[in-house]
Amino acid sequence: MSHDLPYHYTPVCDVEGCDHPARYKVACRWGDGTQNELKNYGVYCAEHAPGELEAARDRQRRIHLGRQEELGPVQLFELVEGRRDAELIPVG
Ligand SMILES: [Zn+2]
């Protein structure tokens, strides 16, 4: 599955038991020298996004990168209908 499809659906918050529509994506830029993409940590409603952002930053500190691999900081991206991952703007 590609993570760079235009955003044309209404996802639900990834927090278990939460059925609010997801408004933000927690993700970071990832690259290995030939490819660049957003590594997706999940999509969350406005209420859960700040806490999940912190949790994802925590988790990222324990990731072991392969040679050539580079990770940007984990950021919050606002989900915008019709926009590709590459066009999302970080808001936090
Ligand atoms: Zn939620």
PDB file of the backbone (N, CA, C, O) and the ligand in Angstrom, with CONECT records:
HET     ZN  A 101       1
ATOM      1  N   MET A   1       0.832  -1.201   0.000  1.00  0.00           N
ATOM      2  CA  MET A   1       0.000   0.000   0.000  1.00  0.00           C
ATOM      3  C   MET A   1       0.866   1.250   0.000  1.00  0.00           C
ATOM      4  O   MET A   1       1.787   1.373   0.808  1.00  0.00           O
ATOM      5  N   SER A   2       0.578   2.158  -0.887  1.00  0.00           N
ATOM      6  CA  SER A   2       1.331   3.405  -0.928  1.00  0.00           C
ATOM      7  C   SER A   2       0.816   4.362   0.130  1.00  0.00           C
ATOM      8  O   SER A   2      -0.383   4.420   0.405  1.00  0.00           O
ATOM      9  N   HIS A   3       1.740   5.117   0.724  1.00  0.00           N
ATOM     10  CA  HIS A   3       1.332   6.116   1.711  1.00  0.00           C
ATOM     11  C   HIS A   3       1.181   7.482   1.068  1.00  0.00           C
ATOM     12  O   HIS A   3       0.978   8.480   1.759  1.00  0.00           O
ATOM     13  N   ASP A   4       1.279   7.527  -0.243  1.00  0.00           N
ATOM     14  CA  ASP A   4       1.261   8.828  -0.897  1.00  0.00           C
ATOM     15  C   ASP A   4       0.028   9.005  -1.777  1.00  0.00           C
ATOM     16  O   ASP A   4       0.062   9.741  -2.763  1.00  0.00           O
ATOM     17  N   LEU A   5      -1.048   8.336  -1.420  1.00  0.00           N
ATOM     18  CA  LEU A   5      -2.286   8.522  -2.162  1.00  0.00           C
ATOM     19  C   LEU A   5      -2.960   9.807  -1.705  1.00  0.00           C
ATOM     20  O   LEU A   5      -2.839  10.198  -0.544  1.00  0.00           O
ATOM     21  N   PRO A   6      -3.677  10.469  -2.625  1.00  0.00           N
ATOM     22  CA  PRO A   6      -4.427  11.645  -2.187  1.00  0.00           C
ATOM     23  C   PRO A   6      -5.398  11.257  -1.075  1.00  0.00           C
ATOM     24  O   PRO A   6      -5.905  10.137  -1.024  1.00  0.00           O
ATOM     25  N   TYR A   7      -5.632  12.199  -0.206  1.00  0.00           N
ATOM     26  CA  TYR A   7      -6.456  11.960   0.964  1.00  0.00           C
ATOM     27  C   TYR A   7      -7.925  12.195   0.612  1.00  0.00           C
ATOM     28  O   TYR A   7      -8.372  13.338   0.519  1.00  0.00           O
ATOM     29  N   HIS A   8      -8.681  11.093   0.414  1.00  0.00           N
ATOM     30  CA  HIS A   8     -10.075  11.230  -0.033  1.00  0.00           C
ATOM     31  C   HIS A   8     -11.041  10.444   0.824  1.00  0.00           C
ATOM     32  O   HIS A   8     -12.092  10.028   0.338  1.00  0.00           O
ATOM     33  N   TYR A   9     -10.726  10.239   2.038  1.00  0.00           N
ATOM     34  CA  TYR A   9     -11.614   9.477   2.887  1.00  0.00           C
ATOM     35  C   TYR A   9     -11.598  10.130   4.258  1.00  0.00           C
ATOM     36  O   TYR A   9     -10.787  11.018   4.519  1.00  0.00           O
ATOM     37  N   THR A  10     -12.470   9.704   5.110  1.00  0.00           N
ATOM     38  CA  THR A  10     -12.501  10.274   6.447  1.00  0.00           C
ATOM     39  C   THR A  10     -12.058   9.206   7.434  1.00  0.00           C
ATOM     40  O   THR A  10     -12.867   8.387   7.871  1.00  0.00           O
ATOM     41  N   PRO A  11     -10.795   9.211   7.782  1.00  0.00           N
ATOM     42  CA  PRO A  11     -10.316   8.201   8.722  1.00  0.00           C
ATOM     43  C   PRO A  11     -10.780   8.532  10.142  1.00  0.00           C
ATOM     44  O   PRO A  11     -11.117   9.671  10.464  1.00  0.00           O
ATOM     45  N   VAL A  12     -10.783   7.510  10.960  1.00  0.00           N
ATOM     46  CA  VAL A  12     -11.160   7.661  12.353  1.00  0.00           C
ATOM     47  C   VAL A  12      -9.880   7.643  13.182  1.00  0.00           C
ATOM     48  O   VAL A  12      -8.898   7.000  12.813  1.00  0.00           O
ATOM     49  N   CYS A  13      -9.904   8.346  14.290  1.00  0.00           N
ATOM     50  CA  CYS A  13      -8.774   8.397  15.214  1.00  0.00           C
ATOM     51  C   CYS A  13      -8.265   6.982  15.520  1.00  0.00           C
ATOM     52  O   CYS A  13      -9.055   6.064  15.737  1.00  0.00           O
ATOM     53  N   ASP A  14      -6.932   6.820  15.535  1.00  0.00           N
ATOM     54  CA  ASP A  14      -6.320   5.510  15.770  1.00  0.00           C
ATOM     55  C   ASP A  14      -6.342   5.068  17.232  1.00  0.00           C
ATOM     56  O   ASP A  14      -6.028   3.916  17.531  1.00  0.00           O
ATOM     57  N   VAL A  15      -6.704   5.958  18.136  1.00  0.00           N
ATOM     58  CA  VAL A  15      -6.753   5.572  19.546  1.00  0.00           C
ATOM     59  C   VAL A  15      -7.924   4.617  19.757  1.00  0.00           C
ATOM     60  O   VAL A  15      -9.054   4.900  19.360  1.00  0.00           O
ATOM     61  N   GLU A  16      -7.636   3.489  20.383  1.00  0.00           N
ATOM     62  CA  GLU A  16      -8.658   2.475  20.584  1.00  0.00           C
ATOM     63  C   GLU A  16      -9.826   3.041  21.379  1.00  0.00           C
ATOM     64  O   GLU A  16      -9.632   3.665  22.422  1.00  0.00           O
ATOM     65  N   GLY A  17     -11.020   2.822  20.889  1.00  0.00           N
ATOM     66  CA  GLY A  17     -12.208   3.287  21.591  1.00  0.00           C
ATOM     67  C   GLY A  17     -12.625   4.704  21.231  1.00  0.00           C
ATOM     68  O   GLY A  17     -13.703   5.149  21.623  1.00  0.00           O
ATOM     69  N   CYS A  18     -11.789   5.414  20.492  1.00  0.00           N
ATOM     70  CA  CYS A  18     -12.123   6.780  20.076  1.00  0.00           C
ATOM     71  C   CYS A  18     -12.718   6.719  18.679  1.00  0.00           C
ATOM     72  O   CYS A  18     -12.113   6.155  17.766  1.00  0.00           O
ATOM     73  N   ASP A  19     -13.900   7.297  18.510  1.00  0.00           N
ATOM     74  CA  ASP A  19     -14.509   7.251  17.171  1.00  0.00           C
ATOM     75  C   ASP A  19     -14.606   8.637  16.538  1.00  0.00           C
ATOM     76  O   ASP A  19     -15.387   8.851  15.611  1.00  0.00           O
ATOM     77  N   HIS A  20     -13.817   9.562  17.037  1.00  0.00           N
ATOM     78  CA  HIS A  20     -13.796  10.892  16.423  1.00  0.00           C
ATOM     79  C   HIS A  20     -13.050  10.848  15.095  1.00  0.00           C
ATOM     80  O   HIS A  20     -12.140  10.039  14.917  1.00  0.00           O
ATOM     81  N   PRO A  21     -13.435  11.715  14.164  1.00  0.00           N
ATOM     82  CA  PRO A  21     -12.701  11.749  12.887  1.00  0.00           C
ATOM     83  C   PRO A  21     -11.265  12.216  13.108  1.00  0.00           C
ATOM     84  O   PRO A  21     -11.007  13.118  13.906  1.00  0.00           O
ATOM     85  N   ALA A  22     -10.343  11.593  12.394  1.00  0.00           N
ATOM     86  CA  ALA A  22      -8.933  11.980  12.509  1.00  0.00           C
ATOM     87  C   ALA A  22      -8.710  13.296  11.774  1.00  0.00           C
ATOM     88  O   ALA A  22      -9.150  13.467  10.638  1.00  0.00           O
ATOM     89  N   ARG A  23      -8.032  14.208  12.425  1.00  0.00           N
ATOM     90  CA  ARG A  23      -7.729  15.499  11.813  1.00  0.00           C
ATOM     91  C   ARG A  23      -6.239  15.683  11.572  1.00  0.00           C
ATOM     92  O   ARG A  23      -5.825  16.528  10.778  1.00  0.00           O
ATOM     93  N   TYR A  24      -5.442  14.887  12.265  1.00  0.00           N
ATOM     94  CA  TYR A  24      -3.991  15.058  12.164  1.00  0.00           C
ATOM     95  C   TYR A  24      -3.302  13.733  11.925  1.00  0.00           C
ATOM     96  O   TYR A  24      -3.775  12.675  12.342  1.00  0.00           O
ATOM     97  N   LYS A  25      -2.192  13.816  11.255  1.00  0.00           N
ATOM     98  CA  LYS A  25      -1.335  12.654  11.057  1.00  0.00           C
ATOM     99  C   LYS A  25      -0.042  12.901  11.821  1.00  0.00           C
ATOM    100  O   LYS A  25       0.565  13.965  11.707  1.00  0.00           O
ATOM    101  N   VAL A  26       0.370  11.913  12.596  1.00  0.00           N
ATOM    102  CA  VAL A  26       1.674  11.976  13.249  1.00  0.00           C
ATOM    103  C   VAL A  26       2.641  11.225  12.352  1.00  0.00           C
ATOM    104  O   VAL A  26       2.446  10.039  12.084  1.00  0.00           O
ATOM    105  N   ALA A  27       3.676  11.898  11.888  1.00  0.00           N
ATOM    106  CA  ALA A  27       4.566  11.297  10.907  1.00  0.00           C
ATOM    107  C   ALA A  27       5.914  11.999  10.923  1.00  0.00           C
ATOM    108  O   ALA A  27       6.066  13.080  11.492  1.00  0.00           O
ATOM    109  N   CYS A  28       6.884  11.363  10.289  1.00  0.00           N
ATOM    110  CA  CYS A  28       8.163  12.044  10.115  1.00  0.00           C
ATOM    111  C   CYS A  28       8.691  11.749   8.721  1.00  0.00           C
ATOM    112  O   CYS A  28       8.349  10.740   8.106  1.00  0.00           O
ATOM    113  N   ARG A  29       9.523  12.645   8.245  1.00  0.00           N
ATOM    114  CA  ARG A  29      10.150  12.440   6.944  1.00  0.00           C
ATOM    115  C   ARG A  29      11.174  11.322   7.072  1.00  0.00           C
ATOM    116  O   ARG A  29      11.942  11.259   8.032  1.00  0.00           O
ATOM    117  N   TRP A  30      11.161  10.455   6.090  1.00  0.00           N
ATOM    118  CA  TRP A  30      12.112   9.347   6.071  1.00  0.00           C
ATOM    119  C   TRP A  30      12.759   9.300   4.697  1.00  0.00           C
ATOM    120  O   TRP A  30      12.098   9.550   3.689  1.00  0.00           O
ATOM    121  N   GLY A  31      14.023   8.989   4.650  1.00  0.00           N
ATOM    122  CA  GLY A  31      14.683   8.854   3.364  1.00  0.00           C
ATOM    123  C   GLY A  31      15.835   7.869   3.466  1.00  0.00           C
ATOM    124  O   GLY A  31      16.400   7.682   4.544  1.00  0.00           O
ATOM    125  N   ASP A  32      16.184   7.243   2.360  1.00  0.00           N
ATOM    126  CA  ASP A  32      17.326   6.330   2.363  1.00  0.00           C
ATOM    127  C   ASP A  32      18.298   6.669   1.239  1.00  0.00           C
ATOM    128  O   ASP A  32      19.082   5.825   0.805  1.00  0.00           O
ATOM    129  N   GLY A  33      18.240   7.898   0.780  1.00  0.00           N
ATOM    130  CA  GLY A  33      19.149   8.314  -0.273  1.00  0.00           C
ATOM    131  C   GLY A  33      18.535   8.244  -1.655  1.00  0.00           C
ATOM    132  O   GLY A  33      18.880   9.038  -2.530  1.00  0.00           O
ATOM    133  N   THR A  34      17.613   7.289  -1.865  1.00  0.00           N
ATOM    134  CA  THR A  34      16.959   7.197  -3.168  1.00  0.00           C
ATOM    135  C   THR A  34      15.477   7.543  -3.080  1.00  0.00           C
ATOM    136  O   THR A  34      14.887   8.074  -4.021  1.00  0.00           O
ATOM    137  N   GLN A  35      14.891   7.232  -1.928  1.00  0.00           N
ATOM    138  CA  GLN A  35      13.473   7.521  -1.745  1.00  0.00           C
ATOM    139  C   GLN A  35      13.275   8.457  -0.560  1.00  0.00           C
ATOM    140  O   GLN A  35      14.065   8.478   0.384  1.00  0.00           O
ATOM    141  N   ASN A  36      12.202   9.227  -0.640  1.00  0.00           N
ATOM    142  CA  ASN A  36      11.787  10.038   0.497  1.00  0.00           C
ATOM    143  C   ASN A  36      10.295   9.890   0.664  1.00  0.00           C
ATOM    144  O   ASN A  36       9.543   9.958  -0.309  1.00  0.00           O
ATOM    145  N   GLU A  37       9.860   9.688   1.901  1.00  0.00           N
ATOM    146  CA  GLU A  37       8.430   9.602   2.132  1.00  0.00           C
ATOM    147  C   GLU A  37       8.140   9.990   3.563  1.00  0.00           C
ATOM    148  O   GLU A  37       9.044  10.258   4.354  1.00  0.00           O
ATOM    149  N   LEU A  38       6.849  10.013   3.880  1.00  0.00           N
ATOM    150  CA  LEU A  38       6.449  10.246   5.258  1.00  0.00           C
ATOM    151  C   LEU A  38       6.270   8.895   5.911  1.00  0.00           C
ATOM    152  O   LEU A  38       5.532   8.041   5.420  1.00  0.00           O
ATOM    153  N   LYS A  39       6.956   8.712   7.030  1.00  0.00           N
ATOM    154  CA  LYS A  39       6.736   7.511   7.830  1.00  0.00           C
ATOM    155  C   LYS A  39       5.576   7.826   8.760  1.00  0.00           C
ATOM    156  O   LYS A  39       5.631   8.755   9.566  1.00  0.00           O
ATOM    157  N   ASN A  40       4.531   7.034   8.626  1.00  0.00           N
ATOM    158  CA  ASN A  40       3.276   7.343   9.320  1.00  0.00           C
ATOM    159  C   ASN A  40       3.193   6.641  10.668  1.00  0.00           C
ATOM    160  O   ASN A  40       3.341   5.422  10.757  1.00  0.00           O
ATOM    161  N   TYR A  41       2.955   7.420  11.709  1.00  0.00           N
ATOM    162  CA  TYR A  41       2.799   6.837  13.042  1.00  0.00           C
ATOM    163  C   TYR A  41       1.340   6.676  13.436  1.00  0.00           C
ATOM    164  O   TYR A  41       1.027   6.021  14.430  1.00  0.00           O
ATOM    165  N   GLY A  42       0.445   7.278  12.652  1.00  0.00           N
ATOM    166  CA  GLY A  42      -0.970   7.152  12.964  1.00  0.00           C
ATOM    167  C   GLY A  42      -1.706   8.448  12.699  1.00  0.00           C
ATOM    168  O   GLY A  42      -1.095   9.500  12.515  1.00  0.00           O
ATOM    169  N   VAL A  43      -3.044   8.359  12.682  1.00  0.00           N
ATOM    170  CA  VAL A  43      -3.873   9.548  12.489  1.00  0.00           C
ATOM    171  C   VAL A  43      -4.775   9.701  13.698  1.00  0.00           C
ATOM    172  O   VAL A  43      -5.300   8.719  14.223  1.00  0.00           O
ATOM    173  N   TYR A  44      -4.953  10.934  14.133  1.00  0.00           N
ATOM    174  CA  TYR A  44      -5.647  11.162  15.402  1.00  0.00           C
ATOM    175  C   TYR A  44      -6.560  12.378  15.348  1.00  0.00           C
ATOM    176  O   TYR A  44      -6.366  13.295  14.550  1.00  0.00           O
ATOM    177  N   CYS A  45      -7.561  12.357  16.220  1.00  0.00           N
ATOM    178  CA  CYS A  45      -8.447  13.510  16.378  1.00  0.00           C
ATOM    179  C   CYS A  45      -7.683  14.627  17.101  1.00  0.00           C
ATOM    180  O   CYS A  45      -6.577  14.415  17.598  1.00  0.00           O
ATOM    181  N   ALA A  46      -8.282  15.797  17.150  1.00  0.00           N
ATOM    182  CA  ALA A  46      -7.611  16.958  17.745  1.00  0.00           C
ATOM    183  C   ALA A  46      -7.288  16.720  19.218  1.00  0.00           C
ATOM    184  O   ALA A  46      -6.287  17.218  19.733  1.00  0.00           O
ATOM    185  N   GLU A  47      -8.141  15.960  19.885  1.00  0.00           N
ATOM    186  CA  GLU A  47      -7.959  15.716  21.311  1.00  0.00           C
ATOM    187  C   GLU A  47      -6.756  14.817  21.594  1.00  0.00           C
ATOM    188  O   GLU A  47      -6.002  15.058  22.536  1.00  0.00           O
ATOM    189  N   HIS A  48      -6.582  13.780  20.774  1.00  0.00           N
ATOM    190  CA  HIS A  48      -5.526  12.806  21.040  1.00  0.00           C
ATOM    191  C   HIS A  48      -4.199  13.128  20.350  1.00  0.00           C
ATOM    192  O   HIS A  48      -3.157  12.592  20.729  1.00  0.00           O
ATOM    193  N   ALA A  49      -4.233  13.990  19.352  1.00  0.00           N
ATOM    194  CA  ALA A  49      -3.021  14.232  18.558  1.00  0.00           C
ATOM    195  C   ALA A  49      -1.812  14.683  19.391  1.00  0.00           C
ATOM    196  O   ALA A  49      -0.721  14.146  19.198  1.00  0.00           O
ATOM    197  N   PRO A  50      -1.966  15.657  20.319  1.00  0.00           N
ATOM    198  CA  PRO A  50      -0.762  16.111  21.050  1.00  0.00           C
ATOM    199  C   PRO A  50      -0.102  14.999  21.869  1.00  0.00           C
ATOM    200  O   PRO A  50       1.123  14.886  21.874  1.00  0.00           O
ATOM    201  N   GLY A  51      -0.894  14.182  22.555  1.00  0.00           N
ATOM    202  CA  GLY A  51      -0.342  13.097  23.361  1.00  0.00           C
ATOM    203  C   GLY A  51       0.322  12.039  22.506  1.00  0.00           C
ATOM    204  O   GLY A  51       1.375  11.513  22.865  1.00  0.00           O
ATOM    205  N   GLU A  52      -0.301  11.722  21.358  1.00  0.00           N
ATOM    206  CA  GLU A  52       0.259  10.702  20.465  1.00  0.00           C
ATOM    207  C   GLU A  52       1.519  11.205  19.786  1.00  0.00           C
ATOM    208  O   GLU A  52       2.412  10.422  19.462  1.00  0.00           O
ATOM    209  N   LEU A  53       1.591  12.507  19.572  1.00  0.00           N
ATOM    210  CA  LEU A  53       2.801  13.099  19.005  1.00  0.00           C
ATOM    211  C   LEU A  53       3.967  12.866  19.964  1.00  0.00           C
ATOM    212  O   LEU A  53       5.049  12.454  19.546  1.00  0.00           O
ATOM    213  N   GLU A  54       3.746  13.128  21.233  1.00  0.00           N
ATOM    214  CA  GLU A  54       4.790  12.909  22.244  1.00  0.00           C
ATOM    215  C   GLU A  54       5.185  11.433  22.303  1.00  0.00           C
ATOM    216  O   GLU A  54       6.368  11.100  22.372  1.00  0.00           O
ATOM    217  N   ALA A  55       4.185  10.558  22.274  1.00  0.00           N
ATOM    218  CA  ALA A  55       4.454   9.111  22.337  1.00  0.00           C
ATOM    219  C   ALA A  55       5.274   8.660  21.136  1.00  0.00           C
ATOM    220  O   ALA A  55       6.182   7.839  21.269  1.00  0.00           O
ATOM    221  N   ALA A  56       4.954   9.198  19.965  1.00  0.00           N
ATOM    222  CA  ALA A  56       5.677   8.817  18.744  1.00  0.00           C
ATOM    223  C   ALA A  56       7.113   9.325  18.805  1.00  0.00           C
ATOM    224  O   ALA A  56       8.030   8.643  18.347  1.00  0.00           O
ATOM    225  N   ARG A  57       7.318  10.515  19.367  1.00  0.00           N
ATOM    226  CA  ARG A  57       8.680  11.048  19.507  1.00  0.00           C
ATOM    227  C   ARG A  57       9.498  10.158  20.427  1.00  0.00           C
ATOM    228  O   ARG A  57      10.681   9.911  20.194  1.00  0.00           O
ATOM    229  N   ASP A  58       8.847   9.687  21.464  1.00  0.00           N
ATOM    230  CA  ASP A  58       9.475   8.774  22.399  1.00  0.00           C
ATOM    231  C   ASP A  58       9.896   7.481  21.713  1.00  0.00           C
ATOM    232  O   ASP A  58      11.027   7.017  21.860  1.00  0.00           O
ATOM    233  N   ARG A  59       8.951   6.906  20.955  1.00  0.00           N
ATOM    234  CA  ARG A  59       9.192   5.647  20.251  1.00  0.00           C
ATOM    235  C   ARG A  59      10.318   5.813  19.231  1.00  0.00           C
ATOM    236  O   ARG A  59      11.135   4.912  19.039  1.00  0.00           O
ATOM    237  N   GLN A  60      10.350   6.983  18.578  1.00  0.00           N
ATOM    238  CA  GLN A  60      11.340   7.170  17.517  1.00  0.00           C
ATOM    239  C   GLN A  60      12.759   7.123  18.057  1.00  0.00           C
ATOM    240  O   GLN A  60      13.682   6.733  17.343  1.00  0.00           O
ATOM    241  N   ARG A  61      12.942   7.518  19.311  1.00  0.00           N
ATOM    242  CA  ARG A  61      14.293   7.497  19.898  1.00  0.00           C
ATOM    243  C   ARG A  61      14.850   6.080  19.964  1.00  0.00           C
ATOM    244  O   ARG A  61      16.063   5.891  20.051  1.00  0.00           O
ATOM    245  N   ARG A  62      13.970   5.087  19.922  1.00  0.00           N
ATOM    246  CA  ARG A  62      14.430   3.696  20.033  1.00  0.00           C
ATOM    247  C   ARG A  62      14.556   3.001  18.689  1.00  0.00           C
ATOM    248  O   ARG A  62      14.900   1.821  18.631  1.00  0.00           O
ATOM    249  N   ILE A  63      14.279   3.724  17.603  1.00  0.00           N
ATOM    250  CA  ILE A  63      14.372   3.115  16.277  1.00  0.00           C
ATOM    251  C   ILE A  63      15.834   3.008  15.852  1.00  0.00           C
ATOM    252  O   ILE A  63      16.607   3.955  16.001  1.00  0.00           O
ATOM    253  N   HIS A  64      16.196   1.865  15.330  1.00  0.00           N
ATOM    254  CA  HIS A  64      17.545   1.693  14.803  1.00  0.00           C
ATOM    255  C   HIS A  64      17.509   1.857  13.295  1.00  0.00           C
ATOM    256  O   HIS A  64      16.783   1.152  12.594  1.00  0.00           O
ATOM    257  N   LEU A  65      18.292   2.785  12.817  1.00  0.00           N
ATOM    258  CA  LEU A  65      18.286   3.074  11.389  1.00  0.00           C
ATOM    259  C   LEU A  65      19.334   2.245  10.665  1.00  0.00           C
ATOM    260  O   LEU A  65      20.415   1.971  11.185  1.00  0.00           O
ATOM    261  N   GLY A  66      18.980   1.858   9.454  1.00  0.00           N
ATOM    262  CA  GLY A  66      19.952   1.190   8.599  1.00  0.00           C
ATOM    263  C   GLY A  66      20.904   2.211   7.990  1.00  0.00           C
ATOM    264  O   GLY A  66      20.698   3.418   8.109  1.00  0.00           O
ATOM    265  N   ARG A  67      21.943   1.712   7.340  1.00  0.00           N
ATOM    266  CA  ARG A  67      22.839   2.628   6.634  1.00  0.00           C
ATOM    267  C   ARG A  67      22.045   3.402   5.609  1.00  0.00           C
ATOM    268  O   ARG A  67      21.104   2.862   5.027  1.00  0.00           O
ATOM    269  N   GLN A  68      22.390   4.627   5.377  1.00  0.00           N
ATOM    270  CA  GLN A  68      21.723   5.508   4.404  1.00  0.00           C
ATOM    271  C   GLN A  68      20.390   6.054   4.916  1.00  0.00           C
ATOM    272  O   GLN A  68      19.883   7.043   4.386  1.00  0.00           O
ATOM    273  N   GLU A  69      19.833   5.434   5.918  1.00  0.00           N
ATOM    274  CA  GLU A  69      18.508   5.879   6.339  1.00  0.00           C
ATOM    275  C   GLU A  69      18.590   7.153   7.176  1.00  0.00           C
ATOM    276  O   GLU A  69      19.473   7.325   8.017  1.00  0.00           O
ATOM    277  N   GLU A  70      17.645   8.022   6.912  1.00  0.00           N
ATOM    278  CA  GLU A  70      17.569   9.256   7.677  1.00  0.00           C
ATOM    279  C   GLU A  70      16.135   9.511   8.091  1.00  0.00           C
ATOM    280  O   GLU A  70      15.210   9.337   7.297  1.00  0.00           O
ATOM    281  N   LEU A  71      15.953   9.923   9.326  1.00  0.00           N
ATOM    282  CA  LEU A  71      14.630  10.261   9.825  1.00  0.00           C
ATOM    283  C   LEU A  71      14.602  11.723  10.244  1.00  0.00           C
ATOM    284  O   LEU A  71      15.514  12.207  10.914  1.00  0.00           O
ATOM    285  N   GLY A  72      13.556  12.412   9.845  1.00  0.00           N
ATOM    286  CA  GLY A  72      13.359  13.780  10.319  1.00  0.00           C
ATOM    287  C   GLY A  72      12.654  13.739  11.663  1.00  0.00           C
ATOM    288  O   GLY A  72      12.312  12.661  12.149  1.00  0.00           O
ATOM    289  N   PRO A  73      12.432  14.894  12.266  1.00  0.00           N
ATOM    290  CA  PRO A  73      11.706  14.939  13.530  1.00  0.00           C
ATOM    291  C   PRO A  73      10.252  14.500  13.339  1.00  0.00           C
ATOM    292  O   PRO A  73       9.663  14.737  12.284  1.00  0.00           O
ATOM    293  N   VAL A  74       9.684  13.870  14.346  1.00  0.00           N
ATOM    294  CA  VAL A  74       8.263  13.513  14.297  1.00  0.00           C
ATOM    295  C   VAL A  74       7.454  14.799  14.419  1.00  0.00           C
ATOM    296  O   VAL A  74       7.674  15.605  15.323  1.00  0.00           O
ATOM    297  N   GLN A  75       6.524  14.974  13.501  1.00  0.00           N
ATOM    298  CA  GLN A  75       5.713  16.184  13.489  1.00  0.00           C
ATOM    299  C   GLN A  75       4.246  15.847  13.315  1.00  0.00           C
ATOM    300  O   GLN A  75       3.869  14.738  12.938  1.00  0.00           O
ATOM    301  N   LEU A  76       3.447  16.838  13.603  1.00  0.00           N
ATOM    302  CA  LEU A  76       2.008  16.728  13.424  1.00  0.00           C
ATOM    303  C   LEU A  76       1.649  17.378  12.094  1.00  0.00           C
ATOM    304  O   LEU A  76       2.023  18.522  11.836  1.00  0.00           O
ATOM    305  N   PHE A  77       0.929  16.651  11.255  1.00  0.00           N
ATOM    306  CA  PHE A  77       0.498  17.194   9.975  1.00  0.00           C
ATOM    307  C   PHE A  77      -1.016  17.258   9.942  1.00  0.00           C
ATOM    308  O   PHE A  77      -1.697  16.301  10.311  1.00  0.00           O
ATOM    309  N   GLU A  78      -1.534  18.379   9.502  1.00  0.00           N
ATOM    310  CA  GLU A  78      -2.980  18.495   9.385  1.00  0.00           C
ATOM    311  C   GLU A  78      -3.421  17.736   8.133  1.00  0.00           C
ATOM    312  O   GLU A  78      -2.855  17.924   7.056  1.00  0.00           O
ATOM    313  N   LEU A  79      -4.430  16.883   8.279  1.00  0.00           N
ATOM    314  CA  LEU A  79      -4.938  16.139   7.127  1.00  0.00           C
ATOM    315  C   LEU A  79      -5.817  17.062   6.302  1.00  0.00           C
ATOM    316  O   LEU A  79      -6.767  17.656   6.811  1.00  0.00           O
ATOM    317  N   VAL A  80      -5.491  17.174   5.036  1.00  0.00           N
ATOM    318  CA  VAL A  80      -6.259  18.039   4.150  1.00  0.00           C
ATOM    319  C   VAL A  80      -6.764  17.215   2.978  1.00  0.00           C
ATOM    320  O   VAL A  80      -5.993  16.549   2.287  1.00  0.00           O
ATOM    321  N   GLU A  81      -8.064  17.273   2.768  1.00  0.00           N
ATOM    322  CA  GLU A  81      -8.695  16.515   1.696  1.00  0.00           C
ATOM    323  C   GLU A  81      -7.998  16.758   0.357  1.00  0.00           C
ATOM    324  O   GLU A  81      -7.755  17.902  -0.027  1.00  0.00           O
ATOM    325  N   GLY A  82      -7.680  15.677  -0.342  1.00  0.00           N
ATOM    326  CA  GLY A  82      -7.134  15.786  -1.683  1.00  0.00           C
ATOM    327  C   GLY A  82      -5.640  16.046  -1.743  1.00  0.00           C
ATOM    328  O   GLY A  82      -5.066  16.138  -2.828  1.00  0.00           O
ATOM    329  N   ARG A  83      -5.005  16.163  -0.581  1.00  0.00           N
ATOM    330  CA  ARG A  83      -3.582  16.474  -0.569  1.00  0.00           C
ATOM    331  C   ARG A  83      -2.752  15.218  -0.362  1.00  0.00           C
ATOM    332  O   ARG A  83      -3.112  14.350   0.433  1.00  0.00           O
ATOM    333  N   ARG A  84      -1.651  15.126  -1.073  1.00  0.00           N
ATOM    334  CA  ARG A  84      -0.746  13.997  -0.898  1.00  0.00           C
ATOM    335  C   ARG A  84       0.137  14.229   0.317  1.00  0.00           C
ATOM    336  O   ARG A  84       0.321  15.354   0.781  1.00  0.00           O
ATOM    337  N   ASP A  85       0.678  13.118   0.816  1.00  0.00           N
ATOM    338  CA  ASP A  85       1.577  13.205   1.974  1.00  0.00           C
ATOM    339  C   ASP A  85       2.659  14.256   1.772  1.00  0.00           C
ATOM    340  O   ASP A  85       2.970  15.039   2.670  1.00  0.00           O
ATOM    341  N   ALA A  86       3.223  14.252   0.572  1.00  0.00           N
ATOM    342  CA  ALA A  86       4.356  15.143   0.290  1.00  0.00           C
ATOM    343  C   ALA A  86       3.945  16.605   0.374  1.00  0.00           C
ATOM    344  O   ALA A  86       4.794  17.487   0.514  1.00  0.00           O
ATOM    345  N   GLU A  87       2.644  16.862   0.290  1.00  0.00           N
ATOM    346  CA  GLU A  87       2.172  18.250   0.292  1.00  0.00           C
ATOM    347  C   GLU A  87       1.627  18.681   1.649  1.00  0.00           C
ATOM    348  O   GLU A  87       1.231  19.833   1.828  1.00  0.00           O
ATOM    349  N   LEU A  88       1.609  17.759   2.596  1.00  0.00           N
ATOM    350  CA  LEU A  88       1.076  18.110   3.911  1.00  0.00           C
ATOM    351  C   LEU A  88       2.033  19.061   4.635  1.00  0.00           C
ATOM    352  O   LEU A  88       3.254  18.972   4.513  1.00  0.00           O
ATOM    353  N   ILE A  89       1.430  19.959   5.382  1.00  0.00           N
ATOM    354  CA  ILE A  89       2.217  20.983   6.076  1.00  0.00           C
ATOM    355  C   ILE A  89       2.244  20.672   7.557  1.00  0.00           C
ATOM    356  O   ILE A  89       1.191  20.488   8.168  1.00  0.00           O
ATOM    357  N   PRO A  90       3.438  20.608   8.150  1.00  0.00           N
ATOM    358  CA  PRO A  90       3.487  20.336   9.584  1.00  0.00           C
ATOM    359  C   PRO A  90       2.895  21.497  10.393  1.00  0.00           C
ATOM    360  O   PRO A  90       3.119  22.666  10.079  1.00  0.00           O
ATOM    361  N   VAL A  91       2.148  21.156  11.420  1.00  0.00           N
ATOM    362  CA  VAL A  91       1.538  22.186  12.270  1.00  0.00           C
ATOM    363  C   VAL A  91       2.060  22.086  13.701  1.00  0.00           C
ATOM    364  O   VAL A  91       1.709  22.913  14.543  1.00  0.00           O
ATOM    365  N   GLY A  92       2.875  21.107  13.980  1.00  0.00           N
ATOM    366  CA  GLY A  92       3.377  20.995  15.343  1.00  0.00           C
ATOM    367  C   GLY A  92       4.572  20.070  15.415  1.00  0.00           C
ATOM    368  O   GLY A  92       5.125  19.859  16.494  1.00  0.00           O
TER     369      GLY A  92
HETATM  370 ZN    ZN A 101      -9.168  10.414  19.366  1.00  0.00          ZN2+
END
